[in-house]
Amino acid sequence: MKGRSEPMSSDSTRLSSFGPLAWDENRLPPEARTLPALLDQTAAVRPDADALVSSSGTLSYEELARRVGEFAASLATLGVSPGSRVALLAPNIEEWVVAAFAAMRLGVAVDSFNTWVRAWDLDFLLSSAKTETLIMTPSVRSSDLLGELATLVPEFWETGGPVHSERYPQLRNLITIGSGVRETPIPDSAHDFHDLIVRAAGRPAPENRARGDDAAVIVYTSGTTQYPKAVPLRHRHLIENGFAMGERAGFGDSERVWLGSPIFWSYGIANAAMTTLTHGGCLVLQERFTAAEAAQVLAREACTALYLLPSLALALEEEVAAEVRAIDSLRTGLIIGRGEEVERAIVELGIPELCNVYGQTETYGNCCVTPHEMPVSERVVTQGQPLPGVEVRIVDIESRETVPIGDQGEIWVRGRVTPGYLNNAEATREAITEDGWYRTGDLGTMRADGSIQFVSRHSDMIKSNGINISPTEVEAFIASLPPVEEVAVVGAPHPSRGEVPIAFVVPRAGQAASEEWIIGHCRDSVASFKVPWAVEFVRELPRTATGKLTRRELSAPAADLVSRRLAEV
């Protein structure tokens, strides 16, 4: 395979543009153009092969396909059809996969909500997604998700029949998965997930109404805007990208792939699930990550591959490294992280073919992956060439011209890129050029072979434990608190989390507030990963002559604050 790049005579004059690579004619993606069709085809060819392992047990491809068909039939009786809006609010469980594929079979794009939501976040998601059917677990860990919903849609608890919500007039159906550990009772108006499947037992699966260019899933990602952006990802691109990533990692049809980070992120549904299912492997879900349980699951299920974030890798290295190294089957996988984090995971956990990656939700997760057979010395300094069908260029931020090989600039991606943000034309115009290039907001360089090297983010977005955090979203909530006059949130380096959000607060005159009070209110109202790591009170925020906030002036004080706090521990 050959990559297309500028035909210049030397590295000093060649431009940083590479791709798209062609597919290997001997290793082409599956013929299926939609995810339900992919499941059906695999179930027909390898019906008894393991498809999914979760806390509920193991499902073969035939069993998974049958359960998806039964739940799709039940959803159809509730009025779900092409164009309907179905949202999923659940952790890494079997039902998440079944529900998602069932909705897709009916021609519906699944809105993937994160389970750290509080009422503040859920209000925006339900309104923005125009959710008609919400499928959820009553609780996750100690979080009473039903309680959060009850503050927004009390109508579910006021009637045993059809629901008419004043706040969300389109919301009709609530489907609950299990009983959970909760304080809020399940309303009589809710449908039970497993009852719906039992009622549909024996019914034929509805016709697959999905099409290759339809959105299969909508993932919500934070950026520099106040609210999360809805990123639709298409069926055929999920399949192609998933297959390409798996090929770089050396996947085959006997892979058993562990996922301990949430499936509702692109790293879960668009990456781990897609690399596994496009190769006919088995996806092993861990519902809630702990290092000790992860080591047990990896060994018990004879996992061959895993998906890691820096925080997960560090926990495994510090707590169960010897146990993980002893798992002979474990050989490959993907990790997001700095070079030293990639190398430490390869060495400490004994995963010789672990791949370094680069990408964003908008690029279907990873758009660049190092080959599993690449020497470790190379895998730790580059994130690899673009995947087949993807182009990458490095662009001068001011001129938007492609820079020479080795020069730093913004990473642009074209090929398998989201068609745009739902209901947000302005954000789409800012992020995607007229000729289809996605502006990542990340700084990087390109090597002579077309592989990229991520340097840093150019935007204000904070990335903590692999999660994107919008500073303006956190600021919007803190600014709503009565004792707060002004607030600015920035990211600060942290040794295990990558970055943590730090809030600089100007208190309102005559009103008292403490760091504990502000953090406590954040914990009660917003997703846990958005809660500031620390709050610093200041007299004023740095601004330009025209009054624009200059966050960069807060970066050094934020870093100093984190260093001091860590030194005190």
FIMAR-177082 format. One record per residue: x, y, z of N, C-alpha, C in turn. Coordinates in pm, whole numbers, plus 50000, padded with zeros to 5 digits. Layout:
<pts>
XYZXYZXYZ/...
</pts>
This chain:
<pts>
500854988150000500005000050000500885012450000/500465022349928501235034649922500365046249965/500955055250039500245067050081500515078449986/499525087149965499705098649878500185110349960/501325115949926501825127749991502475136449887/502845148449924503425157849828504745152649773/504905151849639506115146149579507265156149573/507785159349690508905168749697510215161149707/511305168149692512605161649679513295158949810/512945165849917513615163850045512655166850157/513005161950278512125164250393511955179050420/512945187250390512865201450421511895208650328/511585202650212510665209150118509355201450103/509325188850146508075181350140507085187150239/505825186450202504785191750289504165180750373/503635184850489503065175350586501645171650546/501525163450443500235158650396500385144050355/499495135450404499645121150379498285114350372/498165104850277496965096850264496155100850142/495095093650114494655081850189495345069150141/495695060550237496215047450202495095038750144/495455029650054494485020149999494335008250093/493215001150080493024988950158493894977850104/494334969050191495024956950150493994947950080/494264944449953493294936649877493004923049939/493914918250022493714905350087493034906450224/492834918950271492204921150402491244933050390/490104930650329489124941250307488114941650421/487504953450445486484954350551485294945350520/484474942250620483264934150595482374940550489/481644932250418480754937250315479554944750374/479174941350495478034947850559478264962850569/477234970450538477344985050544476654991050666/475944982650743475304987350865475634977850980/475534982851101475884974551217474914962951238/473594964851223472714953151233473014942651127/473344946951006473684937350901474974929950935/475934937050993477194930751035476914919851138/476064922951236475714913051339475024901051276/474074903451187473354892451121474314883451043/475244889650970476164881750887477084873150973/477604878951081478484871151168477714859951236/476494862851279475674852651344475364841151249/475244843951119474964833551022476184824750996/477374830950998478604823750965479204816951088/479164823651205479784818451327478784819351443/477664812351435476594814051534476994810851676/477884801251696478234796951831479424804351890/480064812851812481224820351861480784830551965/481594832452068481284842552171481304856452109/480264864152138480174877852089480354888052201/479804885052318479764894952425479844888252561/480744893252646480834888952785480564901052873/479704899352973479394910153067479124904153203/478714912353296478384907353430477184898053427/476424898053318475264889253304475624875653249/476834874053195477234861453137477764863252995/477684852752916478234852752781477124850552679/477154858252571476214856552460476994852752335/476514842652264477084839352133476534849352031/477094849151911476594858151807475134855051775/474764842251772473374838651745472454843651856/472884842151981472064846752094471954861852095/473034868752068473004883352066472074888351955/472194882451836471334886651725469864884251757/469544872651820468154869651855467624879651957/468434882652059467994891952162467804906052105/468684910152015468544923151949467234923551871/466934912851797465694912351719464454912951806/464484905951920463334906152010463124919952071/464214926352113464034939652173463614949852066/464124948251944463694957151835462194955751811/461694943451816460254941251798459454948351907/459944947852030459254954652139459314969852124/460464975052083460564989452061459584994051954/459434985951852458504989451745457084990751797/456684982151893455324983051950455144995752032/456245001752075456185014352150456245026452059/456235024051928456205034951832457555039351781/458615031851815459955035551766460065031551619/460485040951536460585038751392461625048451337/461985047151209462985056351154462645070951184/463645078251235463435092151272463135094151419/462795083351491462575084551636463885087851706/463775093151828464955096451907464985087552031/465985078752036466165069352147467485072352216/467465073952347468675076752423468975065252518/470265062552536470745052052627471525058252740/471175054752862471855059752981472165047753071/473315041353044473645028953116475145026553108/475695018553200477135015653200477455003953106/478604997753126479064986653041478334973853075/477144972353022476334960453048475814954952915/475414942352921474874935552802473724943452739/472844948852823471644955652774471984967952691/473104974452719473484986152639473664981952493/474394971152471474664966452335473374961852268/472564954252340471304949252284470394960852244/470234970452334469344981752307469854990152190/471154992652187471725000852080471494994451944/471824981651930471674974851801470204973251763/469334971751863467904970651834467364983651777/467724994851840467275007851790467835010451650/469105007051630469705008851497468965000751392/468534988651429467814979951335466534986551287/465934994751371464705001751336464975014751261/466255017151227466595029251153466745041451241/467095039351368467215050151465468675052151504/469095064651514470415067851567470315068851719/471185061751788471125061051935471905072551997/471225080252082471915090752159472575084252279/473895085452287474675078752390474995088552502/474235087652613474415096552727475425090552824/476185099252891477155094252988476525092853126/476965082953200476315079353326476745087953444/477595097753421477975106953529477045118953537/476005119053456475145130753448474455133553581/474235146253603473335150753708472215158453638/471275163353713470115169953653470525181153558/471565188653596472045199753513472425194753373/473155183753365473585178153238472425171453165/471625163753239470555156053178469505165053115/469255176453176468305186053122468715190152981/469985193652965470455197652832470355186152733/470775174152775470785162752683469385159152636/468425158352726467065154952687466465165452594/466755178152622466235188952538466905189052402/468225188152402468985188752278468685176852187/468625164852246468395152752168466925150952129/466045158752194464605157052172464205142352194/464685136952305464505122852336463025119152345/462665108252276461305102952282461245090552371/462285082252363462375070052443463705069952517/463665069152648464865068852731465005055052793/466135048452765466445035252819467575036952920/467365032953045468345036353147468355026153261/469475025853331469545018753458469105028553568/468375023753669467925032853775469065039653849/470205032653856471345038353927472625033153865/473705040353889475055036053851475955038953970/476585028354021477375029754143476475035554253/476845046554313476005052554418475125063654364/475135065554235474385076554175472955072254144/471995079554197470575076754177470125083954050/470275077253936469925083453808468425086253799/467615077253852466165079853852465825092353932/466555094554040466335106554120466615119154041/467685118753961468005130253876466885132453774/466385121453716465305122553618464025127853682/463765123553805462525127553872462445142553892/463575149153911463545163653928463175170853799/463375163853686463115170053555461775165653496/461395153153518460165147653459459315141253569/458775149053659457945143053765456705136153708/456325139553584455125133553524455215118353515/456435112853504456575098253499456025091753626/456105098753737455685093253866454245097053900/453645105353816452295110253845451205102753771/451615093953680450635086653601451145072553574/450245063253560450615049753524450455047153376/450015057253303449775055753160450705064653079/450235069152961451065077552875451525090252946/452735094252918453335105752985453315117852893/452975129252949453015141852874453805151752959/455045153852923455925162652999455875176752942/455665186253030455665200252986457065204652943/458065199553014459435203752987459985197152861/459635184552840460115177052723458895170952655/458165178752576456895174052521457015161852431/458225159252378458405147852288458645134852365/459005135552494459375123752572458135115452606/458155102752565456985094052584457285081452665/458415075052637458685061852693459895061852785/459765055252898460875052652988461015037653004/462195032452972462475018052986463605016553087/463355009053194464375007353297464994993553288/466304993153319467074980653314467404976553457/466734966053507466994961353642466434970753747/466704967353873466184975353983467214985054038/468474980754040469534989554087469474992254235/470444999654284470465004154423470115018954419/468945022454467468465035954444467575040354561/467345053154567466405058754663465065061454596/465075063554466463855067154393463175054754337/461915052854361461215041054309461035041854157/460965030354094460685029953951459225033553930/458915043053844457505047053827456695036153758/455385035953786454495026053725454415027853573/454705039853526454605042553382455795036853303/456845032253373458045027253306457825013053256/458525009753147458554996153093459844989453143/459734976653177460914969253219461594963153097/462894965253086463664960652970463484945752946/463664937753049463634923253033462224918053009/461224924853066459834921153037459544923052888/460064933652831459834936252688460434925152602/461604920352641462234909452564461434896552578/460974893752701460194881552724458914881852640/458254893252636457004894352561457234892352411/458434895752365458714894752222459344881452183/459514872452278460154859552251459444852352136/460234847852041459684840351928459244848851812/459124861951833458734870551721459894871751622/459604873051493460684875251397461274889151415/462554890351390463214903351401462654912851295/462404925351330461954934951229462994936451118/462544940751004463444943350893464494953650933/465724951750887466774961450914466514974050831/466154984850899465824997450830467005006950820/468145002950875469325011750871469925012050731/470615023050701471345024650576472765029150607/473685025950518475095028150546475475042450580/474815052150516475155066150541474325072250653/473445064250715472685069150830473595070050952/473245078951043473925079151173473495066951253/474465059951310474195048451395474125052451541/475015061451580475105065551720475475080351723/475005087151826475335101251847476045102351980/477315106251974478145107152094478305121852131/478225124752258478305138552305479715141452355/480305151952300481685155152334481795169552378/482605171952479482845185652524483925191952440/483885205052434484905212652361485075225952428/485135236552350485295249852408483965256952421/482865250252385481545256252395480935253352532/479865260452565479265259052697478635245352716/478055239852610477365227052621478025216552532/477825203752565478395193152480477835193952338/478645189252244478225188952104477845174752066/476785173551987476265160651945476955156451816/477695145451822478505140851709477895128151650/477225129051533476685117051470477785109251398/477765096051413478745087251349477995077151262/478395076051137477665068051039478025053251044/477045044951007477235030351009478475026050931/478535029350803479605023750720480975028750762/481045041050812482325046150858482755039650989/481795036551076482125029151198482705015551164/482115008851067482604995751027483984996650964/484165005850871485455007250804486555011250901/486275021050987487295025751079487625015151183/486585008251232486804997751329487674986651273/487374982651150488164972151087489614976751068/489804989051023491154994251000491964994751129/491354999051238492054999451366492444985251410/491514976051394491794962251432492924956151352/492974959551224494064954551140495414959751188/495474972551224496734978051274497164971051404/496184967051484496484960451612496694945451598/496544940251475496764925951453495614917051493/494374922351487493224914651530492864903551431/492314892551486491744881851408490384878051465/489794867051416488444863451460488404856251594/489574854351656489584847951788489894857851899/489864870851867490204880951969489154881352080/489624883552200488764886052316489244899152374/488454909652355488884923452376488224929252501/489044933252597488564938752724488334953752713/487184958152765486874972452772486454975852914/487274983852982486964988153118486585002853125/486815010453016486345024253009484955024152948/484175034752963482745034352926482495031652777/481525023352751481135020452613480435032352551/479855041252634479105052452578479995063252516/481305062752536482225071652466482565066052329/483165074352246483625069452116484715058952134/485525060052239486575050152263485985036352290/484725036152336484045023652360483285018852238/482205025952202481345021152094481995022351957/482725033051930483305034951797484655028151781/485305024951892486645019051886486635004451930/486555001952060486654988252110485584979152051/484334983752053483244975352001483414972851852/483814983151777483904981651632485104973251588/486244975051652487394966651615487084952051641/486364949451749486044935651787485014929451693/483894936251676482794930551599483094929451451/483904938551396484244937651253485194926051226/485814920651330486694909051314486054896151367/484804897051411484134885151462484664880451595/485224889651673485764886251803484734887551913/485204887152038484334887852155484684900252237/483684908552263483874920452345483604917052491/484594919752577484494916552720484314929652796/483134931552853482804944052922483024942753072/483714952353130483784953453277482904965153316/481894962353398480874972553427481444984453501/482274981853600482884992653677484344989153700/485224998053660486644994753667487204995153808/487854984353847488834984053955489974975553903/491174978653943492324971253892492254956453928/491854953654051491814939654096490824931554014/489634936953992488634929753913489084928553767/489724939053716490204938753577491174927153556/492104925353650493064914453638492354900953639/491324899653721490564887153726489814884653596/489174895053542488414893453418489354890253302/490454897453292491414895153184491914880653184/492174875353304492664861553315491544851453289/490414853453353489304843853340488834842553195/488764853753125488254853752988489364851752884/490594849552930491724847552840491764858452733/491674871052779491654882352686492964883152608/492834886652482494014888052395494364902552371/493404911552395493624925852367492844934152469/493264946552486492564955352579492674969752532/491724977752578491684992052549492014999652677/493075007752672493565014452792493525029552781/493255035952893493495050152915494655051253013/495335062753018496455064053110496095060953255/494915065453300494535063053439494305048153466/493705041153370493505026753387494835019353386/495695023153292497005016653284497785018553412/497755030853466498505033753588497975025453706/496665024053717496095016053825496515001353812/496494996153691496924982253670498394980653703/499214990353662500654989553687500984990053836/500274998553909500585000454051499994989554140/498884983354096498174974054184498274959354143/498284956454013498184942353972499104939253854/500234946053843501114944353727501554929753711/501934923253818502424909353810501324900053760/500094902253810498984893853767498684895453618/498744907953570498474910453428499594904753341/500844906453384501974901053307501894885853295/501264879353390501184864753390500124859453294/499334868253231498274863853140498884861653002/499164849152968499874845952843499114850052719/497784850252724496984853252605497064867852565/497364876652660497294891152637498504895752558/498264901352438499394905052354499274918752288/498054923952267497904936252189496814944952248/496524955952181495504965152228495844979252187/495094988852238495305002852206495345010952334/496135021652332496245030452449496355044852403/495665053552474495805068052455496765072952563/497785080352524498705085352626499985090752569/500795096352658502105101452618503065089752596/504165092452530505115081952496505565073852615/505865080652725506335073452843505235064752903/503965069152889502855061152939502645048652853/502825050152723502715038752632503805028552663/505045033252676506165024152702506015017252837/505575024652938505435018653070504375007553068/503265009852995502224999652987502724987252915/503484989152807504034977752732504944969452822/505814976152895506824969252977506214963753106/505534972253183505034968353314503904958053307/503074959153202501934950053191502214938453097/503354938753030503714927652943502804926052823/502494937152755501634936852636502504941152518/503214931952455504274935452360503814942952236/502554940952193502114946952067501154958652087/501104964252208500204975252240500454987152147/499384992752090499495003151987499235017152043/499995026651994499805040752023498815046351922/497955055851963496885060351874496695075451883/495995080851781495565094851784494195095851719/493345104351774492055107051714491145114551808/489955117351759488935124051838487585117851804/486575121051883485245115851855484835119151713/485125131251667484715135551534485375127551422/486485120751451487185112651351486935097651376/485765094551434485395080851466486405074551563/486785082651661487795078051755489165079451694/489865068551681491235069151633491305069551480/492055079151429492275080051284493715076451248/494575075551348495965071351329496295060851435/496925049951393497275039051485498625033351442/499495030951537500775024651503500555009751475/501265003951379501164989451356501674981751478/501024970651509501384962851627502784957051617/503294955151494504624949451477505724960051473/505364972751481506354983551482507224982451607/508524984751597509384984251716508874993651826/509014989351950508544997352062509175011252061/510435012052023511125024952020510445034851927/509735029651825508995038151733507575040751784/506945030551840505565031951887505415042351997/506485045152070506375054752180506625069152137/507025071252012507305084851967506365089551857/505495080851809504545084751705503215077751729/502155083851675500835077651682500485070551550/501455069651459501255061751339500735069551220/500685062551107500135068450985498605068650991/497975077050908496515076650898496055062850852/494875058950897494295046250856493875046750709/493725035550643493245035550504491955043750490/491905051850386490725060150362490735073450433/491815076450507491895088750586493085097050541/492895110150530493985119350500494275127950623/495535131250643495945140350750496925150350694/496805162650736497795172950702498055181550824/499215187650827499585196750935499585210950877/498825219750942498505232750883498945244150974/499505254550913499845266650988498555272951040/498515276151168497295280851232496815294051173/497735302751138497355315851086497025315450938/497945310050858497775310350712496905298950660/496765288250738496055276150697496725269150578/497995271750559498775264950457499455252750519/499615242350437500285230350485501755233450512/502265229150628503635232250667504575221350619/505885224150611506865213850572506935202450674/507385190950627507595179350714508445183450835/508005179650953508755182451075508355195251144/507655204351073507225216951135505925214651212/505735222451316504555220951400503395229051344/502195223651357500995230751315499775223551368/498605227951322497355221551365497105209151281/496635198451345496335185951276494935186951213/494875185051081493595184551009493385170450957/492115166050957491795152350914490645152850815/490735144350712489645143250614489445128550578/488235125050543487905111250508486755106650593/487035098450693485985094150785485875104250899/485045114250874484835125250968483335127050984/482885130451104481465132951126480935142951023/479695141250978479135150950883478885164550946/478955165651076478755178551143478025176551274/477985187151355477315186551485475815188651467/475015180451534473575181751522473105194751585/472235201551513471605213951563472625224551603/473775224551536474815234251571475615237651445/474975245151356475615248551229476855257251250/476825265951350477975274751374479205266651414/479035257251506480165248851548480665240351433/479755235751348480155227751232481005235951137/480585248251109481355257151019482745259951075/482835261451207484125264351269485055252351264/484485240251270485315228251283485625221451150/484725222451053484865214950929484865224750811/485915224150729486025233150615485075228850504/484885237650407483975234650297484415222550217/485735220050212486215208350137486445196150227/485825196250346485755184050427486865181650527/487745191250550488815189350649488285192850789/488525183650882488165186151021489355192051094/489145203551155490195210551230490165205551374/491175198051413491145191351543491385200551661/492075211851638492465220251751493695214951823/494285204151771495485198351829496715202451749/497835203951819499095206951753499905194151737/500575192951623501375181151599502345183351485/503125173151457504065173251345503875160351265/504415160351144504365148251062505785144251025/506045131351033507355126250996507375123150847/508565120050796508725117850652507895106150601/507605096350688506825084750644505325086950655/504915099050693503495102150704502895099550840/503675094250933503165092251068503135105451143/502205106751235502065119451306502595118351448/502925129851502503355130951642502525141751708/501665137651799500845147151874501735155051968/501535168451974502345176952061501515182052180/500425188652151499585194152258498285199152196/497385203552281496155209652232496345224552215/495755229852109495785244252086494575250952150/493495243352166492255249052218492285249452371/491235255052429491125256152574490615243452640/490205233752560489615221652615490555214652712/489985209052819490735201752921490515186852899/491575179052909491445164552895491925157953023/490995152253099491305146053227490875131453224/491825122553253491535108153248490955103953114/491405110653007490925107152874489595113352837/489005121352927487685127352903487845142052868/487185146652763487185160752727486255168452820/486745179552873485955188052961485925202152902/484735207352881484595221052833484715230652950/485705239752950485815249253061484605258353071/484045262352956482895271452961481655264553017/481555251452998480425244053055480505244053208/481705241753262481885241853407481695256053459/482215265753387482055279853427480595283953434/479785279053338478375282853335477665278653462/477985266753513477335262453637477845270253757/479175271653770479725278653887479245293153889/479145299253770478705313153764477255314753809/476485303853806475085304553850474945304454001/476025301654073475965301354219475965315654273/475095318754367474935332654415476215339454462/477135332654533478315339854582479385342654477/479155338654351480195339754248479915351454156/480885360454147480805371854055481305367953917/482495361953912483095357453787483855344553813/484065336853705484825324553719485505321253587/486695315353598487405310153482487955296453520/487825286953429488295273253453489365269853351/490495264653398491595260653310492085246853351/492805240453262493395227653293494805229253348/495175220553441496525220553497497075206353491/498375204953463498965191553455498825183953586/498535170853573498425162153689499145149153657/499915143653751500755132053718500015119553674/498795117353722498075105053684496845107653599/496295119653604495065122453529495305129953398/496545133653371496825141653252496625156353282/495375160253300495025173753342493875173053441/493745183453521492575184853609492045199153596/490715200953608490155214453599490365222353727/490835234553713491025243753826490145255953803/489365259753904488465271253893489055283253966/489155294353896489545307153958488275315453973/487945318854096486665325154127486865339054185/486135348654129486035361954189484735362154270/484815363054404483575362354484482765375254472/481465373754483480565385354481480705393254611/480725406254599480895414954717479795412454819/480225410754943479275409155051478755395055071/479255385554990478805371855005480005362755028/479835353255115480935344355150480765330855081/481885325255038481885311754979483235305555005/483265292755020484515285455041484745275854926/485975271154915486295261154813485435248754833/485265244354956484475232354983483025234254943/482485246254966481085249054933480865248354782/481765254454704481625254354559481795240354503/482815233254549483035219654500481865210654539/481325212454659480185204454702478965206554613/478685219054578477545221854489477795216054350/479025216254304479335210254174479085195154179/479525188754285479345174254297477865170454298/477035179254355475605176454364474885178454231/475465186154140474685190654026475265187453889/476565185253878477155182553746477875169153748/478175164153629478865151353618480185151853695/480525140653758481665140453849482975144553783/483165141053654484435144353590484585159253563/483485166853576483535181353553483805189153682/483765182553796483945189353924485375194553934/485575207353968486945212553979487775204854081/489025202754046489965196254137490305205654252/490295218654224490575228854326489935241954283/489675250454382489135263954357490075274054420/490435283954343491305294654392490545307954383/490485315254493489795328054491490765339254453/490335347954363491175358854313490365371754312/491065383154308490375396054305489795399054168/490525394854064490045397353928490645386853835/490035385453718490525376253617491315383853512/492345377753457493135384753354492335386453225/492385398653171491645401453048492485410352956/492125409952828492775418752731492195432852744/492755442252667492285456052672490815457052630/490365447452549488965447552504488065439352595/488625434152705487825426952802487735412052783/488475406452686488405392052661489255384652765/488685373952818489405365852917490645359552854/491785360452922493015354252873493355342452964/492855330852927493035318853010494495315053027/495285317652923496675313052928497435319153046/497025330853090497705337053204497395329653334/496365321153331496015313553450496665299753451/497285295853340497865282353331498965280153433/499895289753443501005288253538500515288053683/499635297453723499125296653861498385283553889/497665278453791496945265753810497935254353831/498985254053749499995243553762500705244353898/501005256553941501635258454072500725253654185/499425256454173498465252354275498425237054288/498385230254175498355215554178499645210154239/500785215754199502075211254253502125212854404/501665224454453501675226954598500775217154672/499565215054618498615206154686499155191854690/499745187254580500285173754576501465172154670/502275182854684503435182254773503015181554919/501805186754948501315186755086500765173355128/500455164855030499845151755061500865142455124/
</pts>
